[in-house]
């Protein structure tokens, strides 16, 4: 059972709702998470709502629904330790034809960005973040049942107590409603490699 009362904000947004089974975030313009890579740009002001844990092996699943409409609008799963060490996975709106399903991993102040293009009609997706000590797996699903791997990564500062949860932001002049439901913490579904 996922207990929303234990969640804590890193930069709470002005407008949000939290209940036992649903979280709504209304994004604010010019909010984002990104560090340095390629063009030196830095932004570290997106709201992130998280639980802290010392558990080394687990999976966190969440369903996201969104009405994004401006370039880079995004919402999804996150593990935010501090401004220089974090990861996120989301769909970033691009235009009326396609969006970018992707993830960013930031280690020691440098972000990467791994994406694949998907149709702009997608407005619901599930994410599953799994931890095996300081290694992490991000998966996504269009039906909440069949998950496909997006990436496996290592977080250099992610071996001890971590914080993980959800986020939503609008890097440009935009605002949209992000809805998070079906949140669940379970045993680690990312099986050991054999």
N, CA, C and O of each residue as an XYZ file, in Angstrom:
776
protein
N       0.847     -1.201      0.000
C       0.000      0.000      0.000
C       0.874      1.239      0.000
O       1.814      1.350      0.788
N       0.559      2.166     -0.886
C       1.316      3.400     -1.002
C       0.669      4.468     -0.125
O      -0.510      4.778     -0.290
N       1.432      5.027      0.799
C       0.904      5.989      1.758
C       1.268      7.412      1.336
O       2.400      7.850      1.541
N       0.314      8.135      0.748
C       0.607      9.485      0.259
C       0.886     10.470      1.389
O       1.478     11.522      1.152
N       0.471     10.149      2.613
C       0.697     11.075      3.732
C       2.172     11.164      4.113
O       2.568     12.090      4.822
N       2.988     10.221      3.656
C       4.417     10.235      3.974
C       5.253     10.970      2.930
O       6.467     11.101      3.085
N       4.612     11.446      1.876
C       5.336     12.139      0.819
C       5.769     13.528      1.260
O       5.077     14.194      2.029
N       6.933     13.958      0.758
C       7.444     15.284      1.079
C       7.831     16.003     -0.215
O       8.354     15.396     -1.149
N       7.559     17.313     -0.245
C       7.867     18.110     -1.420
C       9.316     18.574     -1.436
O       9.881     18.929     -0.402
N       9.898     18.566     -2.607
C      11.058     19.387     -2.926
C      10.495     20.455     -3.841
O      10.226     20.188     -5.012
N      10.316     21.650     -3.331
C       9.708     22.762     -4.077
C       8.251     22.463     -4.431
O       7.957     22.033     -5.546
N       7.362     22.685     -3.506
C       5.929     22.465     -3.757
C       5.411     23.462     -4.789
O       5.800     24.629     -4.770
N       4.534     23.011     -5.692
C       3.918     23.939     -6.643
C       2.832     24.765     -5.945
O       2.422     24.445     -4.829
N       2.380     25.809     -6.600
C       1.322     26.638     -6.019
C       0.000     25.892     -5.959
O      -0.765     26.053     -5.008
N      -0.277     25.061     -6.991
C      -1.555     24.366     -7.070
C      -1.346     22.861     -7.151
O      -0.697     22.356     -8.067
N      -1.913     22.149     -6.164
C      -1.851     20.690     -6.164
C      -2.942     20.142     -5.260
O      -3.482     20.856     -4.414
N      -3.264     18.857     -5.447
C      -4.213     18.142     -4.595
C      -3.626     16.773     -4.285
O      -3.092     16.103     -5.168
N      -3.729     16.361     -3.021
C      -3.252     15.044     -2.623
C      -4.357     14.331     -1.852
O      -4.857     14.845     -0.851
N      -4.732     13.147     -2.324
C      -5.671     12.296     -1.594
C      -5.045     10.916     -1.447
O      -3.899     10.710     -1.846
N      -5.782      9.973     -0.883
C      -5.223      8.638     -0.656
C      -4.815      7.933     -1.941
O      -3.833      7.190     -1.965
N      -5.573      8.167     -3.011
C      -5.319      7.408     -4.230
C      -5.053      8.264     -5.467
O      -5.011      7.743     -6.581
N      -4.874      9.575     -5.280
C      -4.645     10.443     -6.430
C      -3.866     11.685     -6.029
O      -4.071     12.257     -4.959
N      -2.961     12.087     -6.926
C      -2.220     13.334     -6.750
C      -2.365     14.137     -8.040
O      -2.169     13.606     -9.133
N      -2.704     15.401     -7.911
C      -2.814     16.297     -9.056
C      -1.829     17.441     -8.877
O      -1.773     18.070     -7.820
N      -1.060     17.698     -9.915
C      -0.136     18.832     -9.927
C      -0.496     19.720    -11.116
O      -0.621     19.242    -12.243
N      -0.658     21.002    -10.858
C      -0.815     21.987    -11.934
C       0.552     22.640    -12.119
O       1.048     23.312    -11.215
N       1.149     22.446    -13.269
C       2.514     22.931    -13.468
C       2.559     24.445    -13.604
O       1.568     25.098    -13.929
N       3.735     24.970    -13.345
C       3.981     26.400    -13.471
C       4.992     26.635    -14.598
O       5.861     25.795    -14.830
N       4.887     27.761    -15.293
C       5.814     28.053    -16.393
C       7.262     28.137    -15.919
O       7.545     28.488    -14.774
N       8.170     27.801    -16.841
C       9.621     27.930    -16.630
C      10.138     27.058    -15.492
O      11.065     27.445    -14.781
N       9.533     25.870    -15.318
C      10.017     24.916    -14.319
C      10.614     23.711    -15.039
O      10.083     23.256    -16.052
N      11.732     23.196    -14.502
C      12.420     22.103    -15.192
C      13.479     21.498    -14.274
O      13.810     22.054    -13.227
N      14.000     20.349    -14.693
C      15.181     19.723    -14.103
C      16.160     19.431    -15.235
O      15.865     18.636    -16.128
N      17.311     20.068    -15.195
C      18.361     19.828    -16.200
C      19.662     20.429    -15.702
O      19.667     21.482    -15.064
N      20.778     19.746    -15.999
C      22.084     20.236    -15.543
C      23.146     20.183    -16.648
O      23.526     19.101    -17.096
N      23.608     21.323    -17.072
C      24.844     21.579    -17.813
C      24.997     20.968    -19.208
O      25.215     21.706    -20.169
N      24.889     19.658    -19.345
C      25.374     18.946    -20.531
C      24.988     19.601    -21.851
O      23.847     20.020    -22.046
N      25.951     19.678    -22.742
C      25.842     20.130    -24.125
C      25.803     21.643    -24.257
O      26.639     22.222    -24.952
N      24.845     22.297    -23.600
C      24.752     23.741    -23.789
C      24.894     24.534    -22.500
O      24.656     25.742    -22.490
N      25.275     23.878    -21.422
C      25.566     24.592    -20.193
C      24.359     25.071    -19.409
O      24.497     25.571    -18.292
N      23.161     24.918    -19.996
C      21.924     25.360    -19.345
C      21.678     24.583    -18.056
O      21.938     23.382    -17.982
N      21.176     25.283    -17.047
C      20.840     24.636    -15.779
C      19.493     25.140    -15.301
O      19.226     26.341    -15.321
N      18.647     24.218    -14.869
C      17.390     24.585    -14.240
C      17.060     23.524    -13.203
O      17.083     22.328    -13.497
N      16.759     23.959    -12.005
C      16.561     23.039    -10.888
C      15.406     23.533    -10.020
O      15.562     23.746     -8.818
N      14.235     23.711    -10.656
C      13.124     24.272     -9.895
C      11.802     23.528    -10.076
O      10.753     24.041     -9.685
N      11.831     22.340    -10.655
C      10.597     21.566    -10.813
C      10.144     20.994     -9.471
O      10.978     20.589     -8.661
N       8.834     20.957     -9.226
C       8.344     20.320     -8.000
C       8.486     18.801     -8.079
O       8.147     18.183     -9.088
N       8.991     18.214     -7.004
C       9.142     16.759     -6.903
C       8.527     16.336     -5.570
O       8.811     16.934     -4.532
N       7.685     15.306     -5.604
C       7.008     14.804     -4.414
C       7.491     13.388     -4.162
O       7.299     12.513     -5.005
N       8.129     13.141     -2.992
C       8.875     11.892     -2.814
C       8.722     11.262     -1.424
O       8.326     11.899     -0.449
N       9.062      9.975     -1.403
C       9.259      9.205     -0.171
C      10.752      8.976     -0.008
O      11.477      8.912     -1.001
N      11.221      8.854      1.215
C      12.612      8.466      1.441
C      12.643      7.024      1.916
O      11.728      6.558      2.594
N      13.715      6.321      1.547
C      13.846      4.920      1.947
C      15.310      4.497      1.974
O      16.149      5.044      1.258
N      15.589      3.518      2.812
C      16.895      2.861      2.817
C      16.797      1.471      2.204
O      17.792      0.751      2.123
N      15.590      1.092      1.770
C      15.373     -0.221      1.149
C      16.197     -0.322     -0.138
O      16.120      0.557     -0.997
N      16.984     -1.392     -0.271
C      17.906     -1.534     -1.405
C      17.272     -2.180     -2.628
O      17.788     -2.045     -3.737
N      16.152     -2.884     -2.434
C      15.521     -3.610     -3.541
C      14.012     -3.383     -3.500
O      13.336     -3.845     -2.581
N      13.489     -2.675     -4.493
C      12.036     -2.453     -4.561
C      11.678     -1.943     -5.948
O      12.553     -1.596     -6.742
N      10.380     -1.902     -6.229
C       9.859     -1.274     -7.442
C       8.741     -0.309     -7.062
O       7.931     -0.590     -6.179
N       8.714      0.822     -7.740
C       7.665      1.827     -7.559
C       6.968      2.024     -8.894
O       7.609      2.312     -9.905
N       5.641      1.866     -8.889
C       4.848      1.993    -10.111
C       3.841      3.122     -9.954
O       3.281      3.314     -8.875
N       3.608      3.872    -11.032
C       2.628      4.959    -11.008
C       2.035      5.138    -12.404
O       2.722      4.986    -13.415
N       0.747      5.464    -12.433
C       0.059      5.805    -13.679
C       0.004      7.325    -13.805
O      -0.341      8.017    -12.847
N       0.344      7.845    -14.980
C       0.275      9.277    -15.225
C      -0.738      9.573    -16.329
O      -0.803      8.870    -17.337
N      -1.524     10.626    -16.118
C      -2.442     11.141    -17.129
C      -2.179     12.634    -17.241
O      -1.969     13.301    -16.228
N      -2.186     13.165    -18.453
C      -1.736     14.538    -18.637
C      -2.369     15.159    -19.874
O      -2.689     14.467    -20.840
N      -2.544     16.471    -19.826
C      -3.078     17.197    -20.973
C      -2.038     18.197    -21.480
O      -2.364     19.339    -21.803
N      -0.783     17.749    -21.543
C       0.310     18.614    -21.981
C       0.039     19.144    -23.392
O      -0.577     18.467    -24.215
N       0.508     20.360    -23.653
C       0.204     20.993    -24.936
C       1.283     21.938    -25.430
O       1.147     22.505    -26.514
N       2.342     22.124    -24.674
C       3.417     23.028    -25.060
C       4.741     22.280    -25.005
O       4.910     21.363    -24.201
N       5.675     22.670    -25.856
C       6.954     21.969    -25.958
C       7.617     21.769    -24.593
O       7.729     22.698    -23.793
N       8.046     20.546    -24.355
C       8.756     20.101    -23.151
C       7.872     19.893    -21.922
O       8.382     19.463    -20.887
N       6.557     20.183    -21.991
C       5.670     19.821    -20.878
C       5.901     18.363    -20.524
O       6.001     17.521    -21.417
N       5.987     18.048    -19.225
C       6.339     16.677    -18.834
C       5.865     16.344    -17.428
O       5.741     17.221    -16.572
N       5.603     15.057    -17.207
C       5.316     14.558    -15.856
C       5.678     13.082    -15.828
O       5.555     12.380    -16.832
N       6.125     12.622    -14.668
C       6.508     11.228    -14.593
C       7.082     10.855    -13.247
O       6.711     11.406    -12.211
N       8.000      9.902    -13.290
C       8.623      9.354    -12.090
C       9.992     10.010    -11.907
O      10.641     10.388    -12.883
N      10.425     10.142    -10.658
C      11.715     10.773    -10.383
C      12.366     10.145     -9.156
O      11.695      9.593     -8.284
N      13.677     10.246     -9.116
C      14.448      9.965     -7.914
C      15.397     11.151     -7.773
O      16.407     11.238     -8.470
N      15.062     12.055     -6.868
C      15.805     13.305     -6.740
C      16.541     13.315     -5.404
O      15.919     13.332     -4.342
N      17.873     13.305     -5.471
C      18.692     13.345     -4.257
C      19.104     14.775     -3.929
O      18.972     15.222     -2.789
N      19.603     15.488     -4.934
C      19.959     16.897     -4.825
C      20.113     17.416     -6.250
O      19.915     16.664     -7.204
N      20.464     18.691     -6.407
C      20.472     19.287     -7.743
C      21.453     18.622     -8.699
O      21.280     18.722     -9.913
N      22.473     17.952     -8.190
C      23.490     17.332     -9.040
C      23.328     15.830     -9.233
O      24.076     15.229    -10.005
N      22.369     15.211     -8.548
C      22.238     13.752     -8.597
C      20.768     13.354     -8.581
O      20.107     13.441     -7.546
N      20.259     12.920     -9.727
C      18.853     12.564     -9.839
C      18.583     11.852    -11.156
O      19.433     11.808    -12.046
N      17.389     11.298    -11.259
C      16.920     10.751    -12.531
C      15.438     11.067    -12.671
O      14.741     11.299    -11.684
N      14.968     11.072    -13.925
C      13.543     11.271    -14.184
C      13.175     10.540    -15.471
O      14.018     10.336    -16.344
N      11.914     10.152    -15.578
C      11.385      9.543    -16.794
C      10.017     10.138    -17.052
O       9.215     10.296    -16.131
N       9.750     10.469    -18.314
C       8.491     11.128    -18.648
C       8.271     11.115    -20.150
O       9.118     10.667    -20.923
N       7.099     11.625    -20.542
C       6.838     11.968    -21.934
C       6.932     13.482    -22.032
O       6.249     14.196    -21.298
N       7.769     13.973    -22.928
C       7.891     15.412    -23.142
C       7.181     15.777    -24.435
O       7.516     15.276    -25.509
N       6.205     16.650    -24.314
C       5.451     17.087    -25.486
C       6.369     17.834    -26.444
O       7.197     18.638    -26.014
N       6.226     17.574    -27.728
C       7.018     18.270    -28.740
C       6.129     19.098    -29.668
O       6.330     20.304    -29.810
N       5.146     18.449    -30.300
C       4.215     19.155    -31.179
C       2.955     18.310    -31.343
O       2.804     17.293    -30.667
N       2.061     18.712    -32.221
C       0.788     17.999    -32.360
C       0.935     16.642    -33.032
O      -0.031     15.882    -33.103
N       2.123     16.325    -33.526
C       2.356     15.043    -34.192
C       3.086     14.026    -33.319
O       2.759     12.840    -33.356
N       4.064     14.465    -32.540
C       4.823     13.502    -31.741
C       5.292     14.090    -30.416
O       5.369     15.304    -30.230
N       5.602     13.165    -29.500
C       6.167     13.489    -28.196
C       7.429     12.656    -28.030
O       7.707     11.759    -28.826
N       8.189     12.965    -26.984
C       9.404     12.195    -26.717
C       9.264     11.437    -25.400
O       9.218     12.036    -24.326
N       9.198     10.126    -25.501
C       9.215      9.262    -24.325
C      10.674      9.072    -23.956
O      11.457      8.560    -24.756
N      11.048      9.483    -22.743
C      12.467      9.404    -22.447
C      12.802      9.512    -20.982
O      11.933      9.506    -20.111
N      14.096      9.611    -20.742
C      14.594      9.684    -19.375
C      15.866     10.517    -19.347
O      16.588     10.633    -20.337
N      16.109     11.088    -18.185
C      17.330     11.858    -17.937
C      17.979     11.298    -16.678
O      17.314     11.103    -15.661
N      19.265     11.045    -16.752
C      20.042     10.648    -15.576
C      21.116     11.702    -15.367
O      21.857     12.041    -16.290
N      21.194     12.217    -14.149
C      22.160     13.251    -13.813
C      23.073     12.738    -12.704
O      22.625     12.463    -11.590
N      24.346     12.614    -13.021
C      25.361     12.208    -12.064
C      26.386     13.318    -11.920
O      26.940     13.795    -12.911
N      26.640     13.731    -10.673
C      27.651     14.732    -10.373
C      27.501     15.988    -11.240
O      28.492     16.564    -11.689
N      26.260     16.401    -11.467
C      26.002     17.679    -12.101
C      25.931     17.698    -13.608
O      25.911     18.771    -14.211
N      25.892     16.508    -14.246
C      25.785     16.462    -15.701
C      24.648     15.540    -16.110
O      24.593     14.381    -15.698
N      23.732     16.072    -16.935
C      22.548     15.336    -17.367
C      22.760     14.714    -18.742
O      23.460     15.266    -19.592
N      22.140     13.549    -18.943
C      22.024     12.984    -20.287
C      20.549     12.996    -20.662
O      19.707     13.365    -19.843
N      20.228     12.601    -21.879
C      18.827     12.573    -22.310
C      18.672     11.465    -23.335
O      19.245     11.537    -24.422
N      17.904     10.444    -22.999
C      17.656      9.316    -23.896
C      16.174      9.295    -24.237
O      15.337      9.247    -23.336
N      15.828      9.329    -25.547
C      14.425      9.421    -25.936
C      14.097      8.537    -27.133
O      14.974      8.084    -27.869
N      12.795      8.313    -27.294
C      12.259      7.742    -28.522
C      10.963      8.471    -28.821
O      10.233      8.834    -27.899
N      10.667      8.690    -30.088
C       9.464      9.429    -30.456
C       8.230      8.537    -30.402
O       8.262      7.388    -30.842
N       7.141      9.078    -29.858
C       5.861      8.381    -29.825
C       4.778      9.356    -30.298
O       5.010     10.562    -30.378
N       3.601      8.823    -30.607
C       2.523      9.642    -31.123
C       2.038     10.656    -30.091
O       2.019     10.372    -28.893
N       1.649     11.829    -30.558
C       1.192     12.890    -29.659
C      -0.154     12.581    -29.024
O      -0.561     13.256    -28.079
N      -0.852     11.569    -29.530
C      -2.171     11.218    -28.976
C      -2.067     10.501    -27.632
O      -3.066     10.404    -26.919
N      -0.888      9.998    -27.265
C      -0.716      9.293    -25.996
C      -0.837     10.296    -24.851
O      -0.075     11.261    -24.784
N      -1.796     10.068    -23.949
C      -2.019     10.967    -22.812
C      -2.079     10.212    -21.486
O      -2.405     10.788    -20.448
N      -1.759      8.909    -21.533
C      -1.712      8.084    -20.326
C      -0.566      7.099    -20.464
O      -0.403      6.479    -21.515
N       0.232      6.948    -19.410
C       1.296      5.950    -19.412
C       1.670      5.611    -17.970
O       1.574      6.453    -17.077
N       2.094      4.376    -17.757
C       2.575      3.916    -16.455
C       4.099      3.879    -16.489
O       4.704      3.597    -17.523
N       4.708      4.167    -15.345
C       6.154      4.019    -15.186
C       6.434      3.090    -14.012
O       5.682      3.040    -13.038
N       7.539      2.355    -14.132
C       8.004      1.534    -13.010
C       9.493      1.800    -12.817
O      10.308      1.580    -13.712
N       9.819      2.278    -11.622
C      11.208      2.527    -11.237
C      11.623      1.436    -10.268
O      10.996      1.254     -9.225
N      12.677      0.710    -10.611
C      13.158     -0.378     -9.748
C      14.577     -0.101     -9.294
O      15.393      0.453    -10.031
N      14.851     -0.503     -8.053
C      16.175     -0.286     -7.473
C      16.825     -1.609     -7.109
O      16.194     -2.487     -6.521
N      18.087     -1.738     -7.466
C      18.947     -2.817     -6.988
C      20.228     -2.148     -6.494
O      21.174     -1.955     -7.259
N      20.247     -1.798     -5.210
C      21.341     -1.055     -4.581
C      21.530      0.295     -5.272
O      20.618      1.121     -5.221
N      22.672      0.558     -5.918
C      22.869      1.859     -6.559
C      22.593      1.819     -8.060
O      22.940      2.754     -8.783
N      21.971      0.739     -8.527
C      21.579      0.614     -9.928
C      20.059      0.673    -10.039
O      19.336      0.232     -9.146
N      19.593      1.228    -11.154
C      18.168      1.502    -11.321
C      17.701      1.107    -12.715
O      18.449      1.188    -13.689
N      16.454      0.682    -12.782
C      15.827      0.334    -14.056
C      14.534      1.129    -14.177
O      13.735      1.173    -13.240
N      14.330      1.754    -15.327
C      13.090      2.474    -15.607
C      12.365      1.744    -16.725
O      12.944      1.444    -17.769
N      11.076      1.461    -16.488
C      10.242      0.803    -17.486
C       8.971      1.617    -17.699
O       8.614      2.455    -16.871
N       8.291      1.364    -18.818
C       7.018      2.033    -19.080
C       6.019      1.020    -19.629
O       6.384     -0.056    -20.103
N       4.739      1.406    -19.548
C       3.666      0.529    -20.012
C       2.499      1.375    -20.501
O       2.195      2.423    -19.931
N       1.849      0.909    -21.562
C       0.663      1.600    -22.068
C      -0.627      1.031    -21.486
O      -1.699      1.606    -21.671
N      -0.525     -0.113    -20.775
C      -1.735     -0.730    -20.216
C      -1.629     -1.038    -18.722
O      -2.587     -1.533    -18.129
N      -0.489     -0.753    -18.111
C      -0.305     -1.025    -16.694
C       0.007     -2.470    -16.375
O       0.134     -2.836    -15.206
N       0.133     -3.303    -17.407
C       0.395     -4.732    -17.224
C       1.714     -5.142    -17.878
O       2.564     -5.770    -17.247
N       1.867     -4.786    -19.123
C       3.057     -5.161    -19.892
C       4.043     -4.001    -19.910
O       3.806     -2.975    -20.547
N       5.161     -4.183    -19.193
C       6.167     -3.140    -19.088
C       7.361     -3.432    -19.987
O       7.767     -4.583    -20.148
N       7.917     -2.370    -20.571
C       9.102     -2.489    -21.413
C      10.206     -1.600    -20.867
O       9.956     -0.479    -20.423
N      11.410     -2.103    -20.904
C      12.560     -1.368    -20.372
C      12.851     -0.112    -21.180
O      12.896     -0.149    -22.409
N      13.046      0.993    -20.483
C      13.490      2.238    -21.099
C      14.996      2.403    -20.944
O      15.687      2.797    -21.883
N      15.497      2.097    -19.748
C      16.934      2.195    -19.527
C      17.324      1.562    -18.201
O      16.500      1.402    -17.300
N      18.597      1.207    -18.102
C      19.238      0.780    -16.851
C      20.353      1.794    -16.608
O      21.055      2.177    -17.543
N      20.520      2.230    -15.355
C      21.546      3.229    -15.075
C      22.123      3.052    -13.675
O      21.587      2.321    -12.842
N      23.205      3.728    -13.453
C      23.880      3.754    -12.152
C      23.835      5.190    -11.636
O      24.149      6.128    -12.369
N      23.451      5.355    -10.394
C      23.499      6.672     -9.748
C      24.639      6.615     -8.728
O      24.576      5.873     -7.748
N      25.670      7.404     -8.977
C      26.880      7.332     -8.154
C      26.609      7.625     -6.689
O      27.253      7.046     -5.814
N      25.670      8.511     -6.411
C      25.355      8.844     -5.020
C      24.082      8.143     -4.549
O      23.498      8.535     -3.539
N      23.649      7.111     -5.274
C      22.373      6.466     -4.988
C      22.463      5.119     -4.304
O      21.610      4.259     -4.521
N      23.478      4.918     -3.483
C      23.663      3.616     -2.858
C      23.064      3.513     -1.460
O      22.813      2.411     -0.971
N      22.835      4.649     -0.817
C      22.349      4.621      0.558
C      20.876      5.042      0.593
O      20.084      4.583     -0.230
N      20.510      5.902      1.530
C      19.128      6.374      1.580
C      18.835      7.251      0.371
O      19.629      8.122      0.015
N      17.692      7.015     -0.252
C      17.296      7.788     -1.428
C      15.896      8.362     -1.237
O      15.187      8.002     -0.297
N      15.513      9.250     -2.131
C      14.146      9.760     -2.211
C      13.634      9.483     -3.622
O      14.379      9.630     -4.591
N      12.378      9.086     -3.742
C      11.818      8.773     -5.059
C      10.337      9.102     -5.059
O       9.692      9.129     -4.010
N       9.805      9.351     -6.245
C       8.387      9.659     -6.343
C       8.007     10.182     -7.707
O       8.317      9.564     -8.725
N       7.323     11.343     -7.735
C       6.765     11.885     -8.965
C       7.166     13.347     -9.141
O       7.601     14.010     -8.199
N       7.008     13.830    -10.375
C       7.293     15.239    -10.649
C       6.472     15.674    -11.864
O       5.972     14.839    -12.617
N       6.340     16.978    -12.045
C       5.708     17.549    -13.232
C       6.232     18.959    -13.415
O       6.442     19.674    -12.435
N       6.450     19.374    -14.675
C       6.964     20.714    -14.925
C       6.676     21.162    -16.347
O       6.344     20.363    -17.223
N       6.815     22.459    -16.548
C       6.625     23.095    -17.858
C       7.789     24.034    -18.120
O       7.759     25.177    -17.664
N       8.814     23.593    -18.840
C      10.004     24.419    -19.049
C       9.759     25.716    -19.816
O      10.526     26.668    -19.666
N       8.703     25.775    -20.637
C       8.422     27.007    -21.359
C       7.228     27.717    -20.726
O       6.858     27.407    -19.593
N       6.627     28.654    -21.431
C       5.494     29.423    -20.917
C       4.219     28.594    -21.023
O       3.422     28.779    -21.943
N       4.038     27.692    -20.087
C       2.923     26.754    -20.165
C       2.472     26.349    -18.775
O       3.155     26.597    -17.781
N       1.305     25.720    -18.727
C       0.792     25.118    -17.510
C      -0.189     24.026    -17.917
O      -0.983     24.221    -18.837
N      -0.142     22.879    -17.241
C      -1.065     21.798    -17.539
C      -1.325     20.987    -16.276
O      -0.617     21.118    -15.277
N      -2.355     20.146    -16.340
C      -2.719     19.299    -15.203
C      -2.102     17.908    -15.381
O      -2.302     17.261    -16.409
N      -1.352     17.455    -14.372
C      -0.780     16.107    -14.333
C      -1.473     15.322    -13.225
O      -1.539     15.783    -12.085
N      -1.991     14.141    -13.552
C      -2.714     13.313    -12.588
C      -1.945     12.014    -12.376
O      -1.582     11.332    -13.335
N      -1.702     11.683    -11.115
C      -0.952     10.475    -10.753
C      -1.857      9.557     -9.933
O      -2.410      9.973     -8.914
N      -2.004      8.313    -10.376
C      -2.828      7.333     -9.674
C      -2.134      5.974     -9.707
O      -1.053      5.831    -10.279
N      -2.769      4.976     -9.086
C      -2.279      3.589     -9.083
C      -0.830      3.493     -8.622
O      -0.041      2.726     -9.174
N      -0.489      4.283     -7.602
C       0.863      4.258     -7.050
C       1.047      3.028     -6.175
O       0.185      2.701     -5.359
N       2.164      2.358     -6.348
C       2.385      1.107     -5.628
C       3.879      0.875     -5.400
O       4.698      1.141     -6.280
N       4.220      0.383     -4.223
C       5.582     -0.064     -3.928
C       5.527     -1.566     -3.703
O       4.682     -2.056     -2.953
N       6.424     -2.294     -4.350
C       6.395     -3.755     -4.279
C       7.812     -4.309     -4.172
O       8.787     -3.559     -4.163
N       7.907     -5.627     -4.091
C       9.209     -6.250     -4.178
C       9.818     -5.891     -5.529
O       9.094     -5.536     -6.459
N      11.124     -5.979     -5.645
C      11.802     -5.565     -6.868
C      11.405     -6.474     -8.037
O      11.635     -7.683     -8.001
N      10.815     -5.886     -9.055
C      10.396     -6.645    -10.244
C      11.478     -6.672    -11.313
O      11.306     -7.298    -12.359
N      12.580     -6.002    -11.057
C      13.732     -6.034    -11.949
C      14.599     -7.198    -11.477
O      15.342     -7.077    -10.503
N      14.497     -8.298    -12.163
C      15.137     -9.526    -11.724
C      16.638     -9.494    -11.966
O      17.115     -8.833    -12.889
N      17.377    -10.214    -11.131
C      18.825    -10.296    -11.278
C      19.179    -10.945    -12.613
O      18.528    -11.892    -13.053
N      20.212    -10.423    -13.240
C      20.674    -10.950    -14.532
C      21.334    -12.309    -14.317
O      22.154    -12.480    -13.415
N      20.958    -13.280    -15.169
C      21.541    -14.625    -15.022
C      22.254    -15.051    -16.282
O      22.802    -16.151    -16.339
